[in-house]
């Protein structure tokens, strides 16, 4: 059972990572604010989707595939942290902190909204 869940999580992660890569490369998401709008969108939308997955009360198999797999592969905490640190080093510190706090609060709100659907 564990090996099956590892495999299905890896499969979902591949799908999520490719979706993230595709969205991050679209011209719609230019870096107009010294941080990636794509990363912001991906993390907020991913939080919303995870809220939906949790609210559906799916089997462990589907929770693993959709939640840990696709949504986990789609969202990008490491890129978010890298962008936050880069902002902190390049610009003023309050801009970096605002990006950090806004991303976290909006992502939490999106998760709650998704969970309530």
N, C-alpha and C positions, 0 to 999 in steps of 0.2 A: 504493500500500500504506500509506504513512504517513497519508494523509488518511483512509483507511478505519479505521485504528487510532485516530486522533484522534476520529472520529465514534463508534466503538463504546465508547471510554473515556468520552466525554461522556454517552452513553446510559446506560451502567452507573452513572456518577456520579449521574445524576438519580435512578435507582432507589435507590441507597444513601443519598442525602441525604434522600429522602422517608421511607425506613425509619427513619433517625436521628430525623427530626422527629417521626414517629409515636411512637417509643419515648420520646423526651424529654418528650412531653406526657402520657404515661400517669400516672395518679395513684399507681401503684406506686412511682414514683421521686420521692418528696418529698425536698426538701433538708433532711434531718434532721441532717446533720453539717456544715453551712455550706459544703458543696460538693455538686454534683449527682451523685447515685448513678447517674443515667442516663448521664452522661458516662463515669463509671468503667466501668459495664457495657458501654457501646458500644465503648470502646477495648479492653477486655479481650476481648470477644466478637469484635470485628473482627480482633484479633491472632490469635486462634484460627482464624478463618475464613481469614485470609491464609496461615497455616501449612498448612491443608488444601489451598488452591489451589496453593501451591508444591509440595506433595508429590505432586500428581496428574500432574505433567509434561505439562501441556496444551499445545496449540498456542499460538503467540504471540497469535492472535486471542482465544482463550478466556482466557488469562492476563491479557490487557489488559482484556477485558470484566469478568471476575470480580475480579481483583486490583486493578489501577489504577482500574477503573471502580467497581464496586459496593462493594468493601471500602474503597477510597480515599474514595468519597463518603460512606460510612457512618461511618467513624471521624472523630474531630474533635480533632486536635492543637491547633488554635488555641483552642478552648473549654477544653481541658484546661489550657493555659498561662494563659489569662485567669483561670480559677478558682484556679489555684495562686498567681498574683500577688495576686488579691483576698484570698485567705486570708492571705498574707504581710502585706498591708497592714492587714487588719481584726483578725486574731487574733495569737497568738504565732507566731513564726517556726518553731519546731520542728513545729507542727501542719502548716504549709504544706510543710515539707521531708518530713515523713512521708507526706503525700498524694502528693507528687511521686515519692518513691522507691518507695512501695508500688505506685503505678500502673505505673511503668516495670518493676519486677521481676515483677509479676503478669502484665503484658502480654507480657513476654518468655517467661515460663513457659507462658502460654497459646499463644503462637506455636509454641513447641517441642512442646507437646502436640499441637496441630493438625497439625504437620508429621510427627509420628511415627505418625499414624493411617493 
